[in-house]
Amino acid sequence: MRVDLHTHSTASDGTDPPARVIRRAGAAGLHVVALTDHDTLAGHAEARRALPPGLALLAGMELSCRLGGRSVHMLAYAIDPGNTELATECAAIVEGRLSRARRMVEALRALGVGITWAQVEALAGGGVVGRPHIARAMTAAGAISRPEQAFTPEWIGAGGRAYVSRYAPDPARAIALIRRAGGVAVLAHPGAVSRGEKLSDQAIAGLAAAGMAGLEVAHPDHDHAERERLGALATSLGLVPTGGSDDHGSLTGYRIGQELTTPQAYERLMSLSSG
């Protein structure tokens, strides 16, 4: 069984509509795929309609959090889409994203970057606006040659000249919300140094004590040594080691299915949900 538990669509900052993400998942030989757009479940209905025989869709999202001034992403699986408490929190996060993005565009324009809010909105296509949309607008304007160059101190990387912080819940609160919605929480890309999101073992242990169920071990940003370290940490804390491609379509080179969760880990993770 081939299981990819981390993908994105145009419902947030991926480049492919949910139906196309599902078609690519089927073409990659997956048996289970989780659509985990940032702070929204908006793409799930379209994704379900596109499911081919033999492919199951796991309801999920990637919830934006903040711990000690640092960005933390919490993957939520098997959540009840009708849970109003989680929906209200997601709405607050999305509003914070929108306000932050507008202010970033204003800051970039003050720095001489010829982009507009209308361009960023058009790139988002009605989905949750994120920094990748701004990066794509900057690329189209010729300010940078590749979107990833935007995520530096020069531009909109953490602490950068045009960076703006935003509202995000503490990850322990996010874990509690996910659990009350019947789901399970998994810490996304915990060893991604390039993102500025790497957490200490002590911080991860604190999240495990707060009810977190798993740790994303297999991720494109984790090298072999980091996977070994995180796998051992997951074992010591009783966490489920998961894997996912974190596919964003053309932004990440269409890598869906390149990182996987083992069948045993997937079954264990699902056994911990109450949804």
C-alpha positions in Angstrom: 0.0 0.0 0.0 1.4 3.4 -1.1 0.4 6.3 1.2 1.3 10.0 0.7 0.0 12.1 3.6 1.1 15.6 2.5 -0.1 17.3 -0.6 -1.4 20.8 -1.6 -3.8 22.2 -4.3 -5.0 25.6 -5.5 -7.3 25.6 -2.4 -4.1 27.0 -0.7 -0.7 27.4 -2.3 -0.4 24.5 -4.7 -0.5 25.1 -8.5 -2.9 22.3 -9.4 -6.7 22.1 -8.8 -7.7 19.4 -6.3 -9.0 17.1 -9.1 -5.7 17.2 -10.9 -3.8 16.5 -7.6 -6.0 13.4 -7.3 -5.4 12.3 -10.9 -1.6 12.7 -10.4 -1.9 10.7 -7.2 -3.6 7.9 -9.1 -1.0 8.0 -11.8 1.7 7.8 -9.1 0.2 4.5 -8.0 -1.0 5.7 -4.6 -3.6 3.9 -2.6 -4.2 6.7 -0.1 -3.6 10.4 -0.5 -4.2 13.2 2.0 -5.0 16.6 0.7 -3.6 18.9 3.3 -4.1 22.5 2.2 -3.2 25.3 4.5 -5.9 26.0 7.1 -8.8 24.9 4.8 -10.8 21.9 3.8 -12.2 23.7 0.7 -10.6 21.4 -1.9 -11.9 18.1 -0.5 -15.3 18.0 -2.3 -13.7 18.4 -5.7 -11.0 15.9 -4.7 -13.6 13.3 -3.7 -15.4 13.7 -7.0 -12.2 13.0 -8.9 -11.2 9.8 -7.0 -10.5 6.9 -9.3 -11.1 3.3 -8.2 -8.5 2.0 -5.8 -7.5 5.5 -4.4 -8.8 6.7 -1.0 -8.8 10.3 0.1 -7.9 11.1 3.7 -9.5 14.3 5.0 -6.7 16.6 6.2 -5.2 20.1 6.4 -2.0 21.8 7.4 -2.7 24.1 10.3 -0.5 27.1 10.7 0.8 27.6 14.3 3.4 29.7 16.1 5.7 28.7 19.0 8.0 31.2 20.6 7.9 33.4 17.5 8.7 30.5 15.2 6.4 29.1 12.5 5.2 25.6 13.2 2.9 23.5 10.9 0.6 20.9 12.3 -0.9 18.3 9.9 -4.5 17.3 10.9 -6.0 14.1 9.7 -9.4 12.4 9.9 -11.1 15.5 11.2 -14.8 16.2 11.3 -15.4 18.9 8.6 -18.5 20.0 10.5 -16.6 20.9 13.7 -17.4 24.5 14.3 -14.6 25.2 16.8 -11.9 24.2 14.4 -13.6 26.0 11.5 -13.7 29.2 13.6 -10.0 28.9 14.3 -9.2 28.3 10.7 -11.2 31.4 9.7 -9.2 33.5 12.1 -5.9 32.1 10.7 -7.0 32.7 7.1 -8.0 36.3 7.9 -4.5 36.7 9.4 -3.0 35.3 6.2 -5.0 37.8 4.1 -4.1 40.8 6.2 -0.4 39.8 6.3 -0.2 39.2 2.5 -1.7 42.7 1.8 0.9 44.3 4.1 3.7 42.3 2.4 2.6 43.5 -1.0 2.6 47.1 0.2 6.1 46.6 1.7 7.4 45.1 -1.5 6.0 47.9 -3.6 7.7 50.4 -1.2 10.9 48.5 -2.1 10.3 49.0 -5.8 8.8 45.6 -6.7 6.2 46.1 -9.3 3.4 43.8 -8.1 -0.2 44.5 -7.1 -2.7 42.9 -4.8 -4.9 42.1 -7.7 -2.1 40.0 -9.2 -1.6 38.1 -6.0 -5.3 37.4 -5.6 -5.5 36.2 -9.2 -2.6 33.7 -8.6 -4.5 32.5 -5.5 -7.6 31.9 -7.6 -9.9 32.0 -4.7 -7.8 29.8 -2.5 -6.1 30.7 0.8 -3.5 33.4 0.0 0.1 32.6 1.1 3.6 33.7 0.6 4.1 31.4 -2.4 1.5 33.5 -4.3 3.5 36.6 -3.6 6.7 34.9 -4.6 5.1 33.9 -7.9 4.0 37.5 -8.5 7.5 38.7 -7.8 8.8 36.2 -10.3 6.3 37.3 -13.0 7.4 40.9 -12.3 11.0 40.1 -12.8 12.1 41.0 -9.3 13.5 37.5 -8.8 14.1 34.7 -11.3 12.7 31.8 -9.2 9.9 31.8 -6.5 12.2 30.3 -3.9 14.4 33.4 -4.0 11.6 35.3 -2.3 12.1 33.4 0.9 15.2 35.2 2.0 16.0 38.1 4.4 16.2 40.3 1.3 12.5 39.8 0.6 9.7 37.8 2.5 11.7 35.2 4.4 11.3 35.3 8.2 12.8 38.5 9.4 13.2 39.8 5.8 12.7 43.4 4.6 9.1 42.8 3.5 8.2 40.1 6.0 5.1 40.6 8.1 4.1 38.3 11.0 0.5 37.1 11.4 -1.9 35.4 13.8 -1.4 31.7 14.4 -2.4 29.6 17.4 0.0 27.9 19.8 0.6 24.3 18.5 -0.7 22.8 21.8 -4.0 24.6 21.2 -4.0 23.4 17.6 -3.5 19.8 18.8 -6.4 20.1 21.3 -8.7 21.5 18.5 -7.7 18.7 16.2 -8.4 16.1 18.8 -11.8 17.6 19.7 -12.6 17.4 16.0 -12.0 13.7 16.1 -8.7 13.8 14.4 -5.0 13.2 14.9 -2.1 15.7 14.8 1.2 15.2 13.2 4.1 17.7 13.2 5.0 18.7 9.6 8.7 18.7 8.4 10.2 19.1 11.9 13.7 19.0 10.6 13.4 21.5 7.8 16.3 23.8 8.7 15.9 25.8 5.4 12.4 26.8 6.4 13.6 28.1 9.8 11.1 25.8 11.5 13.4 23.2 13.1 12.2 22.4 16.6 14.3 21.1 19.5 13.7 17.6 20.8 12.5 19.2 24.0 9.8 21.2 22.2 8.7 18.1 20.2 8.5 16.1 23.5 6.2 18.9 24.9 3.9 18.6 21.9 3.8 14.8 22.3 2.8 15.3 25.9 0.0 17.7 24.7 -1.5 14.9 22.6 0.3 15.0 19.3 0.1 11.6 17.5 2.9 11.7 15.0 6.1 13.1 13.5 6.6 13.6 9.7 9.9 11.8 9.2 10.0 11.2 5.5 10.0 14.6 3.8 11.9 16.0 0.9 13.6 18.6 3.2 15.0 15.9 5.5 18.3 14.2 4.6 19.1 10.6 5.6 20.8 11.6 8.9 17.8 13.8 9.8 15.4 11.0 9.1 17.4 8.6 11.3 17.3 11.1 14.1 13.6 11.9 13.8 12.7 8.2 13.5 14.6 7.5 16.7 12.9 10.4 18.4 9.5 9.3 17.3 10.1 5.8 18.7 11.3 7.2 22.0 8.2 9.5 22.3 5.7 6.9 21.1 4.9 8.9 18.1 3.8 7.6 14.7 6.5 8.2 12.0 4.8 9.5 8.8 5.9 10.6 5.4 4.6 12.8 2.6 5.8 14.5 -0.5 4.6 18.0 0.5 3.7 18.3 -3.2 2.8 21.8 -4.4 2.6 21.0 -8.1 5.0 22.9 -10.4 6.4 24.8 -7.4 8.0 21.6 -6.1 8.5 19.7 -9.3 5.4 17.5 -9.3 6.8 15.1 -6.7 3.6 13.5 -5.4 4.2 9.9 -4.3 8.0 10.4 -3.8 7.8 10.3 0.0 5.5 7.8 1.7 4.1 6.6 5.0 4.4 2.9 5.6 1.2 0.9 5.7 1.8 0.0 9.3 2.3 3.6 10.4 -0.8 4.7 8.5 -3.0 2.0 10.1 -1.6 2.9 13.6 -2.3 6.6 12.9 -5.8 5.9 11.9 -6.4 3.8 14.9 -5.7 6.8 17.1 -8.4 9.0 15.5 -11.9 9.1 16.9 -13.5 10.4 13.7 
